[in-house]
Amino acid sequence: MAKRQATVLLEHHLKQLKLPTMLREYASVAAVCGREKQSFETFLLRLSEREPIERQQRATARRIKAAAFPMLKGVEGFEFAAQPSINEALIRELLTGEFSSTVGRTCC
């Protein structure tokens, strides 16, 4: 099968399967994996892991838009000094997602 025909078929199948991230990024991921002499399995893993990440990001963006918040706020703008009963160090530690050192500790 000619390379151009394979590319057209691959793009058609990715569109049909509704995999837009894989469609958009397969060439660049293939180029990187080719330069690094990675296996086909590694290429496929790197390519396929991007799709659910982007879907999650788009879903989050849709939910935030649908919520119609008057403004978006995050922890980075929170004034811990204005609320001294909140343990800033604990909150920042929890934000890292590494909960092992907080096991057994009370949150407030």
ABEGO torsion letter per residue (X at the ends): XBAAAAAAAAAAAAAAAGBAAAAAAAAAAAAAAAAAGBBAAAAAAAAAAAAAAAAAAAAAAAAAAAAGBABBBBAAABBAAABAABBAAAAAAAAAGBAAAABGBBAX
